[in-house]
């Protein structure tokens, strides 16, 4: 999955996910895979070459009451195509991500997200619920192209006495099974958000370690955000308004994640205590409520923008918080490794690529330790 650092609630940048909806429906058995695979293949079947997009506006708008409507759409499409080409070139040629035909095709959708993803966790601990899939193994989320299916899955999990969170996602990687397309709502993304999304997902295409979902997601989150920052710096300059806006946004994101980690730590102490389950659940609700009230009262002193204001009214539970544990479990591990190895992202990505090779005798099993070794640390 991809995070920006991203919030998992409406009104803020949504999470892009590597969903376990892989392969054609004929490859795997099971109602879930058949249904999701069929919908996905339908989307892919509607994809058009990105190069043909710029001329579509005039055709689609030929009957418009506004004589220049088609030309305006064509110009918007042309700019989008150029932005995508530039980001893909930067990601592959300058950062060293794997050459790929991903994001060279385009799908028109009538909504602002691609799928709904369900996550779950125990009510009295941060034990995450996982699903098993062919090819990729166990993963801590389940994706649905129809939000009604996601809601039905939520109800099933709630009956098992689990905390559940459903979120919208705007992209996923099929890990090389298909040519991943762009979607119409992405045309409105800022340069940073578009770059972060594409670099994140192209990292998954470059390296994906089966059974290591936490490592995969944390790594792609870091490479996506740092790669996008470097892209904005190169395109606009470090002294530009665009780069300053990005810097302010990163400061807010870091502050928000730090706040969430404090809440997680407080709850984790409670969950590991010897009090009864009933008492844990009572105290849990009190801790979350107090944290949200404090967040609201201290908001102006903590954040530059209004982007995170909605947290105070969210129905926060362990499934929501477990997402942050998934993406930020080791805090700044990947960034610290990056700093210590010389802040050279192409070199960093080259080291990441070595993780695909068969583990040599004597090499550590932990992919983080192997990455550090590959960087000479």
N, C-alpha and C positions, 0 to 999 in steps of 0.2 A: 504493500500500500504506500501511498504517497501522502506526505504531510508537508505543510508549507514553511514554518510551523502554522498549523491550521487548527481552527476551532471546529468542533463537530456539532455546530448548531446553525440554524437558519439565519441568514443575513450576513454571514462571513464566508470567506473562501471555503469551498467544500473540499473534502478529501478526495483525492484521486486514488483508486484502488487497483491492485492486482487481484482481480476476482478469480476464483477457481471455477471459471466457466470455460474450460479448455476443450478443444476438439470438436469435431462435427458430431452431430447427434448419433451417427451410425457407429462411432467409435466406442462409446461407453453405454452401459445399461443404466437403468434407473430413471424414474419419472422426472426427478429434478434436473439431471443433466440433459435429458432429452428435450425438456421444455426450454431451459435456458439456452441450450445449444441451438435449438431451432430459431429462437428469437435473434440470437446473435448472428447466425448465418443469414437471417433475413436482412439485418442491418448491413452486413458486409456485402450482400448481394446488391444493395442499393447504392453502394459507394461509387463515386465517380472519380476519375483522376483529378488530382488537385490542379494540374495545369489547365484543365478545361473549365475551372470554376469562374474565372474572371469574365468570361463572356456570357454567363448564364443570366445575369441580371436583366439585360435588355430583352431577352426572350421571355422571361417570367413576368416582366413588367410592361409588356408591349401594349396592353390595354389600360394602363394606369392613367388616371385623370391628370397626373402630373407629368408633363412631357419629359422632364429630366430625371424621373424616378429610376428608369433603367440605367442611365449613365451613372447615377449616384451609387446604385447597388454594385455596378461593375467596378467602380473605383474602390469601394469598400472591400469587395472581394479581391481585387488586385493587391491592395495593401496587405490583406490577410495572407495571401499566397506568398508575397515577398517576405513577410515576417516569419512565416513558417520555414521557408527555404533558408533564410539567414540563420535561424536558430539551429536547424538541423545541420547546416554546414559547420557552424561553430561547435556543436556538440561532437560531431564525428571527426572533423579535420583538426580542430584546435584542442579539444579536450581528450580526444582519443577513444570516444565511445564506439562500439561496434558499428560497422557499416550496415545499414538496414534500409529496407524500403518502407518501414513504418512511417506513418504520418505523411504519406504521399497521395492518399485518397481521402475523400470527403463525403460525409453523410448528413443529409438534412433531417433534423428531428423537429418535432413540434413541442418540445419541452426543454427546460434549462438544465437538465441533468441526464445522465446515462442510465443509472441503476440505483437501487436501494440496497444497502448492505446491513446485515444484522450481526451484531456482536453480543455476547452474553458472558456473565461471570456470576460466581456465587454471591449471595447476599451478605454473607458474614466473613468473606475473605476476598483476596484478589486472585482467586483461582479462576482462570479463564476457561470458558467452554470452547471446545475445538470440534471441527468437522473434518472428516477424512475424504480426500478426493483422489481419483486416479491421477497418476503422473506426478502431481505435486505433493502428495501426502497430506499430513494434518495441517490445517490452517485455522486461525482464530476468527474467522468471519465467513459469512455466506451471502452471496449476492443474488439479487433478483432484478430482472428487467421490468417486472410488473410490481409496483409498490404494494398492491393488494396481497400478493404472495408473500412479501416481506412482513406485512402485518400479521398474516396467518402464522408465519414462522415465529414471530414475536409472541403471539398468544400461546403457542405450543410450549415455548421455553418458559414463559411466565407460569404456566401450570406446573412446571417442574421446579418452581420456587427459585428461579434465577432472576437476577437483574438483567435487563435487556436494553439495548440501544440500537435504534435504526437511523441511519444517516444516508443522505444522498451523495453519490460520487459522480464525478464528471469525466473519468477516464479509467481505463484498465489496460494492462498488458496481457496479451495471450502468450507471452514468452516464446515467440517465434513460430507458433502454430499457424498464425495468419498474419496478414499485413494489417496492423492496427491503424484504424482511420482517425481522422479529425472529425469533430461534430460541429454542427452549425452554431451552437451557443458559444463556442470558443472564439468566434470572431470578435466578441466583445471583451475578451480578456486583455488586460494590460500586457505590455511587453514582458514584464517580470513574471507575471503569473503564467503566461503562455510558455516562457522559457523554462520556468521551474517545473511545470507539468511535463513538458516534452523531455527534458534532461532526466528527470526522475524516472520516467517510464523507459527511456532508452538505456538507462543504467540497468534496469531489470532485464532488458533484452540482452545486455552485455554479460551480466553475471547474475545468476539466480541459483542459490544453494538450496537444494531440496531438504525440507525438514528444518530449515533455519530461518523461519519467517521473521523472527524478531531481528536477527542480524540483517536480513535482506531489506527490511523496511527502514531500520535506522540508518543503514548505509545509503540507501536511495534517497532518504529524506535529506541527509547531509549533502550529498553530491548534487541533488537537485537545487537546493537553496544556494549553495556556494557557487555552483555553475551559473545559475541565473544572475547572481550578484556580479560575477565576472563579466557576464554578457552585457548587463546594463552599464557597467563601468566602461567597457570597450566601446559600446555604441554611443553613449551620451557623454562620457567623461566623469571623473570622480567629483568634479565641482558643479555638476549639473543639478537642476531641480529634480530631475527624475531619480538621480542617485541619492539625493538628500531625502526624498520621500521614502525611498527604499530603506535607508538607514533608520529613519524614524519608525518605520513599520517593523523592522527587525528588533529594535529596542523594545517596542511594545510586545512583540511576540515572545521575546526572551523573558520579559517581566511576567507575562501571563503564564507561561509554562512553569516558571519558578513558583508562582503562587499555587498552581495546581499540584506541583510536586510537594509543597508544604502540606497541603490538604491530604494527599495520598499518604505521606509519612505519618501524619497524626492518626489517620484511620488504620494504617498498617499496625501501629503500636497497639491500638485497641483490639484489632483482630487477633493479634498474637498473645493477648493477655488471657488470664485464666477465668474471666467472667463468663457467665452463661451465654448461649446464643441469643436468647431473648433480650438480655441486657445489652449485648453488642448491637443489636438492631436498634434499640431505643437510643443508645448513645450515638450510633452512626448518624441517625437523622438529626440529632441535636448538633453534632459537629458540622455536618454539611450546611445546615441552616445558619449556624453562627458564622461559618466561613463566607457564605454568600452575603450575609448582612454586612460583614466587615469589608468585603470586596466592594460593595455598593457605596459604603460610606467613605472609603479611601480612594475611590476611583480617580478623582481629579489629580491626586498626588502621585499616582502610579503610571498613568497612561497619557499619551499625546492625543490619541484619537478616540472616537466613539465606538470603534470596532468591537470592543470586548464587553460593552455595557450589558449585553443580554445574558451574560453568565449568571447574574444575580437572580434571574427568574427561571433558569433551567431546572428541570426535574433531575438533577444530578444523581447518579447512582454508580455502583461499582463497574458496570459495563462501560459507562462513559469514561470513568477515570482509568480503567484498564487500558483504554486506547492510548493514553499518555504514557502508561507504563510500557506499552508495546513500542512506542516510538522514541521514548526518552528514558528508557530504563537505566542506562549508564550515563545519563546526563550529557556531558560534553566529550565523551570518549573519542568519537570520530573527529571532532574538531581539534581536540588536543593532539591527536595523532597527526593531523594535518599541520598544525603549527610546529610540532617537533620535527617533522620531516621536511620543513622548508617552505610551506605554503605553495606548493607546486601541484595544482590539481591534475594536469596530465600525467605527471609522475605517480601521483596517488592512484589514479584510475588504472595505470599500467600495473601497479602492484595488486590492485583489486582483481585484475584479469587473471593473475596467477592462481587465484583461489579455485578456478575451474579445473586446474590440472590435478591429476591424481596425487593424493597426499603421499609424500615421501616418507620412508621409514624414519622415525624419530621426530617428525614434524608434529606440532601440537594438534589435537582434534579441534580445539576452539578456533573458529574462523577469525576471531578478533586477534588472537595471539599469532595466527598465521599471517594476518595482514601486517601486524607490527613487524614481524620477522622479514616479510617481503620488502618493507620500507627500510630495513636495516636498523630497526630500533629494538 
